[in-house]
Amino acid sequence: MAFATEYPADAPRAHSEFRPVGEIERTERRFEVVSEHQPAGDQPAAIDELERRLRAGEQDVVLLGATGTGKSATTA
C-alpha cells in the first residue's frame, strides 16, 4: 500500500496533537506552476496517479517518498 487512503477507516490510529484532516477547511483555487524545470524520473507517473485519485473524488491523498525525491515539486 502506497497511499494512506488504502488503509481501512477502522484501522488503529496513533494519538496525535494535530486536528483531524476532516476539520481542515478546504478551499478551491486555481494555481499555475511557473518553472524552468520539467517533471523527471518517477514524477510524471506520480502526478498522473495523484490526478487520477483527485478526479475520482478522493480528498485526502498522501504522497510517500524518500528525502530528496521531488515530492514537493511533484505536488506543485
C-alpha positions in Angstrom: 0.0 0.0 0.0 1.5 3.3 -1.1 -1.4 5.7 -0.3 -2.8 6.4 3.2 -6.4 6.2 1.7 -5.9 2.5 1.1 -5.9 1.7 4.8 -9.3 0.7 6.3 -11.2 3.5 8.1 -11.4 1.4 11.3 -7.6 0.7 11.4 -5.9 1.6 14.7 -4.6 5.1 14.8 -1.9 6.7 16.9 -2.7 9.6 19.2 -1.9 13.0 17.7 -1.9 16.5 19.0 -3.0 17.7 15.5 -6.6 18.1 14.5 -8.2 15.5 12.2 -8.0 16.2 8.4 -11.8 16.3 8.3 -11.7 19.5 10.4 -9.4 21.4 8.0 -11.2 24.0 5.9 -10.8 23.2 2.2 -10.6 26.0 -0.4 -10.7 25.6 -4.1 -8.4 28.0 -6.0 -6.7 27.6 -9.4 -3.0 28.0 -9.5 -0.3 27.9 -12.1 3.2 26.5 -11.7 5.8 28.6 -13.4 9.2 26.9 -13.5 12.1 26.3 -15.9 12.1 22.6 -14.8 10.1 19.8 -16.1 8.9 16.6 -14.2 11.5 13.9 -14.3 12.1 10.3 -13.0 9.1 9.0 -11.2 7.4 12.4 -11.0 5.2 12.0 -14.2 3.8 8.7 -13.0 3.2 10.2 -9.5 1.5 13.2 -11.0 -0.8 11.1 -13.1 -1.7 8.9 -10.1 -2.4 11.9 -7.9 -4.5 13.5 -10.6 -6.5 10.3 -11.1 -7.3 9.9 -7.4 -8.3 13.5 -7.0 -10.5 13.5 -10.1 -12.1 10.3 -8.7 -13.2 12.3 -5.7 -10.6 11.4 -3.1 -10.0 14.4 -0.9 -7.0 13.2 1.1 -4.1 11.7 -0.9 -0.7 11.2 0.7 2.4 11.0 -1.5 5.2 9.0 0.2 8.8 9.1 -0.8 12.4 9.3 0.4 14.0 12.6 1.2 15.1 14.5 -2.0 13.0 12.6 -4.5 10.9 15.5 -5.6 7.7 15.2 -3.6 7.2 18.9 -3.2 7.9 19.6 -6.9 5.5 16.8 -7.8 2.6 18.2 -5.8 3.2 21.7 -7.2 
